[in-house]
């Protein structure tokens, strides 16, 4: 792709600064521009919203890229504040993290949208390094479509809600719009996926994992040593260390299900093949776990303080790491702490993997928040849900896309036939729900054939791409 990298110097540290006498500091936000397909003035602009990690330019592997080609759109990508090289403050110490908030990120998008739209080839650009150079002015009335997946999917939906006139429409993929402190549903969908024949799971696979988890917990309680593949890296000294160890095991299954048939193997089918061939439930759990270590000898993290909290306490920017930032956003606004549901195959881990270890201990340890008791809330519940509406998504020209085997879809806008459809879900007529069968996180965001020949697009993916493409065409018409 012929993408150019720029830094926008006119980004504001605090969009909501009330003291007019002391204007807020400016900082430099990284963005990318690709004019390859752009038809010039009168043609649309497609905005890719960066999220909780370093953001690179768009590539031909992405659906937005194929759509930009189709509609002769200008492609722009904005990196999220505090991630990658978009650094509003000198470091990420506790005091500076107050500027890392979704509302600030949305205001960044709005300011950036106005900046790009008002560009003129006749006036040299002083707001970016290198200067922005386009063959024409997009114009303030240019039609913009915003795309985002996962947390940026939330941002896409909320951008349309809070700044409705700045986009003609948005595609919000795998967006967990409902903030949830105790996110046990995640573990339920992991179980659903292990049991789903369409993707190589089976009820017997999920059940074998359940029995393996129960047997492992019983063995540890009895002081017995686990199989080699399930060995902790050190002695388990406390309840939070036990939680860290169980989380290491659960985390492997989380990764497989969340990115099934997107990242490389192992896939759900590989896990279930390993499980089905094992002589006992605990050996089944060990066989599945050994798929995740390159040589089958890696031990499992079991030191909560050293392996997790000390990482969160590192407040230095390095251009890559995102743990401290994202966990801060989770502690402060969204929760999303992946606990264990009694309905999940991992239920036996639930006594240790709960909101007090996965949430409270993480937030108080990582950010020194004493007496932490969840994201910002008032009498009505979490502030994020009150401010953005949670599952009450109101707006026009919002395409809300989810895969039913993505653990995050349980907090999203889904079909009313979905097992995780919540009675509180209320969407306006302008919200189009697109739900894929058997797909994982953000699958629709990849271009047609992106994973071929290893993984071919399913009928559901082909249908979703056609449906989303029709929505985009409608939003632009």
N, C-alpha and C positions, 0 to 999 in steps of 0.2 A: 504494500500500500504506500502511496506517496504522501505519507503523513508528516506534518511538521510539528515540532514540539515548541511550545511557548510558555512563558511565565507572565501571568497577568498581575501587574503591580498594584492595581487599584482595588484589590480585594479588601474588604473591611474586617477588622478583628471582631468588632461587635456591632451588628446591624441594629441593635436595640438600645444603644447607648443613649441615655436620656439627657446627659449633660451637654448642652449645645456649646458651652464655653470651652470644653476640651474635646475636640473632635477625635474620634477613635483612630487608633493606629492602622496603617495600611500594611499589607503583606503580599507575598507573591504566590499565586496559585497556578499549578501546572495544568496546561490543557493541550489538546492536540487538534489539528485541523487537517482535513483531507478534502481537497477540491477535485479529486479525480473524476467524479461523476457530475459535478455541479453544473447545472445549466445556466447559472448566473441569476441576476435579479429576476424575481418572480417565481423562482423555483424554491422548494422547501429546504428547511434546515432540520437535520436529524441530530438530536442531542443524546449522547450516551452518558448516563449518570454514574460517576464513580462511587465506590462504596468503601467497605472496611478493609482496605488493603491498597498497595501501590497500584496505580492504574496505568496501563499502556494504551497505545493507539488501537483503533479497530482493525480487525483483520478479516480476510475473505472467509474465515471460518464462522463468522457471526451473521445472524439473520439480518441485523440492522444494516450490514454492509450490502447484502444482496438487495435489500429494499431500497437502499440509497441509490444503487445502480439503476433499479427499476424506475425510480421517481426522479432521477437526476438531482439528488439532494446533496447539499453541503453536509459533510459529517464533522461534528465537533464532539469532543469528549472532555469532560471536566473532572479532575481528580478531587476527591473529598478532602476537606480540611483535616489536618493532623495525620494524614496517611501519605505514604510515598515521599515525594519531595514537596508537598504542599504544607508548609510548616508556618503557622501563624505566630508561634511563640518560640522562644529559645530552646525550650525543653517541654517535657510533659509532666512537670511536677503537679502536685495536687491542685495548687492555686490556678495553674494555667488550664487545667481540664474543664474549667467552667465554660470555656469558649468552644468546647467540643459538644455540640448539641444539634439535634436534627433540625430545629427551627433555624439555627444559624446556617446550616448546610443548604436549606431551601432558599434562604435569602441570598446565599452565594450564587445559587443557580439563577435566581431572578436578576441579580445584578449583572452576571455574565451574559445572560440572554440579551439584556438591553445593550450591553457593550458591543457584542458581535453584530447585532442588528443595526446599530447606528454607525458602523464602520463605513467610511467613504474612501475610495481610492484617491480622491483629490486632497485629502488631509492626511499628512503623515501621522502614523500612530505612535503615541508616546507612552501608551499604557501597558505595552507588552515588550518583553525581550525574548527573542528578536521581535521587531515590530510585526504586527499582524498585516499581511498583504493578501488581499483577495482581488479577484478580477473584476468584481462589481460590489456594490453595496447590497447586502441582503434586504435592507429596509426594515423599518419597525413593524410593518404589516406583513412581513414574510410569515409563512405558516411553519410552525415548529412542531415536531413530534418528539416527545421525550421517551426514552427507553431505559428501563432499569430492572435488575433481577435480584431477588433476595431483599436485603435491607434497602438497596437502591430501588427495588420495586416498590417498597413503601414510599420512598422519596418521590418516585414518579407519580404515584396515586395522590400523595399529599400535595405535590406541586400543582396538580390540576385542581385540587380542592382549594388551596390557599391562594394561588395565583392563577385563577382560571383563564385570564385573557392572554397569558404568555405562551400558551401552547394550543394548537388546534386539537390535539389529542395525545394520549399517552398509552404505552404498553407496559403494564406492571406485571412482571413475571415472578412467580413463586414468592409473593410478597406477604410476610406475616404481619398483616395490618393490626392485629390484636395483640397488645402488650400483655404478657402473662408471666408473673413472677415465678410460679411453680409449674414449669412447662413439662408435665408428665406425659402429655399426649404424644410427644416426640417418640418416647419409648414404645408406645402402643403401635405407631405406624411402622417402626422398625420390625415389630412382631408381625404386623400385617404383611409386610414385604417378604419376610422369610417364609410366610405361609402361602404366597401368591403364585399359583402355577404359571401364570402368563409370563413371569420373569424368571422362572426356574426355581421358585420356592415351592414348599409343600407344607401342609399341616404337620406332617411327621418331622420335617426339618425344624420348624418352630418349636415343636414339642420336645425334640431332642436337645435343643439349646436350653429350653426351660429346665429340663431335668439335669443337664450338665451344670447349669448355674446353681441349682439347688444342691447338687452333690458337692460342688466346690465349696460353697458356703459351709455345708455340714463338715467337710473335711477340715477346713480352717478352724472352725469352732472346736473340733476334736483334737486340734494340734497336729494333724497329719500333713505331710508335705504334698503339695499339688504336683501334677505331672510337669515335666521339664518346660514345656511351652507356656505354662501358666505360672512359672516361678516369678515372685516379686524380686525387684533389684536389691532390696534390702529388707531388714526386719520391719514389720508393720507395728509401729510404736503407739499409735493412737487411732481414735475413730476417724479423724480426717485422713490419716494415712491409709486406713482401710478403704475409705471412700475413693481416694486417689487410685488405689490399686484396682478396685472394681470399675472405676471410670476408665482406666486404661483398657480393660477388657471390653467394656461396653462401647468405648470409643471406636474400636476397630469395626464393630458391627454398624455403628452410626455412619462411619465413613463409606462403607460398602453400600449401604442403602441410600444415603443421601446423594451419592454420585454414581449410582449403579448405571452401567452401560454408557458412562460419559468419560470419567477418568479411565485409566487402564485397569486391568483385572487386579485382584479378584473381584468377581461380580457375585451377586446373590446366588446364581447357579453354581459357582465354584464353591462357595461356602456350604451350600446344601449338599453338594457332592461329597465334600470332605466329611461333613457331619454324618451323612447316611452310611459312609463306609467304616465308621468307627465301632470298636467292640463294646464300648460302654458310654454312658452319657458324659462323664467327665472327660473321657478320651475324645469324644465328639467335640466338646468345647475346646480342648487342647488342639485338635486337628484344625479346627476353623481358625484358631488364634495363630497357629504356626504359619498360616498363609500370609500373614501380615509382616513377618520378619524376613528379611532378604535371605538369611541362611538358616532360619528356624531356630536360632540360638538366642535371640534378643530376650532380655528379661523385661518385666513389666514395671513401669514407674509406680513407686509406692511411697514416695516422700513428698507429702503435700507442700511443705515449706520450701524445700530445695527445688523441686521440679515444677512447681506452679507459682506459689506466692512470690518467690524471689524474682521470677521472670516478670511478674506483673509490677513489681516495685521498680523495675528499671525504667527511669524516666528520660533516657537519652534517645533522641531520634537517630535512626541509622538508615532511613530510606526504605527499609524492607519490613521490619517487624510491625505487627498490628495488634498483638495480644493485649497490651495495656490499654490501648485506645478503645478497642471493641468491648472489652470487659467493663471498662468505665461506662461506655454508653449503655451497656446492659444493666449495670448496677444502678445507674442514674435514671434511665428512662424506660427500658423495655423489659427487664428481667430476662426472659428466654432461658432460664437456667434449667438444664435438661436433667430432670429428676426421673425417678422410676415409678411407673404406674403399676398397681397390683394386677392390672390386666395384661401386662407385658410379659414376655418370656423371661425378662430380667428381674421379675418381681422380687426374687430372693435377695437382690442387691439393695432393695428399697429401704431397709432399715438404716443403711449407711449413706446411700446416694439419695439424699433428700434436700429440701430447700435450706436446711440449716448448714449442710456441708457445701452443696453445689452453689448456694447463693450467699448466705450470711457470712460464712467463713472466708469465702473468696473476696467479698467486697470489703469486709473489715480488715482482712489481711493485706489485700493489695492496695487499698486506698486509705487505710487508717480511719475508716468510718466506724466509730464506736456505736454499739447498739443498733447496727444496721438491721432494718426490718423491711427491706424491699425498695423498689424504685419509688420515685416521688409520687405521693398519693395524697388524696384528701378524702373527705367523708364519702364521696361518690365513687372512689376507686382510683386506679392509676391515672395520673395526670395526662400521660400520653394518650390514653384512650379517650379522655374527656376532650383533649385539645384536637385530636385528629378524627375522632369518631369511632375508632376501633373497627368493628365489622359493619358499622353503619356508614357505608361509603357513599357519599353524595357527590355527584358531579356529572358532567357530560363527557362523552368521548373518552372513557376509560376502559381499556381492555384488560381484564384481570385474568391472568393465565396461571393455572396450577396443574401439577401432575399428582395423581391420587396415590402414588407410592413415594412421594416426597414427604418426609416427616414434618416439614415446615407448612405444608398445605393445611394442617390441622388448625393453624392460626390465621388462615387466609379466607378469601372470598371464593366459595366453592358452590357446585351444583347443590340443589336442595335434596338430591338423592344421595349425596355423599354422607358417609357415616360420621364425619366430623362437622357437618353443617350445623351451625349453632342457631338456636331460636332467635338470638340477638342480631343475626345477619339481616341488615336492611340496606338494600342498594337502590339508588335512583334508576330510572329507566335508561339513563345514559351510560350505565355500567354494563359491559358485556362480559359474562363469565364464560371462560373457555377452559374446560378441564380435560386433561389427557389421561388415558387409561394406561397404567403400567409404567409411567415415566417418573423420573426422579427430579432433582432440583434444577430449575432453570433450563430444562431440556430444549424448550422451544426457542431459546435465544441463540442456538447454534444454527448455522446455515444448513439448508437441505444437503444431505450427503456428507456432513462434516466428519462423521466417524466411519464412513465406508472406507475400505471393504470389511473392516473388522466388525462393525456394528451398523447394520442398515436401518434406515428410518422405518419405523413401524407405520401402519396405517393411521394410527392415532396422531403421530407426529406430522405426517403428510397432511392430514385433515386440519390440524391446528395451524400449521403454517399457512394453508390456504385461507383459513378463517381470519387469522390475524392480518394477513395481507389485504384481505377484503376490507377489514376495519380501517386499516391505514389509508387505503384508497378513498374510503368514505370520509374520513376525517379531513383529507386534503381537498375533497371536491367542493 
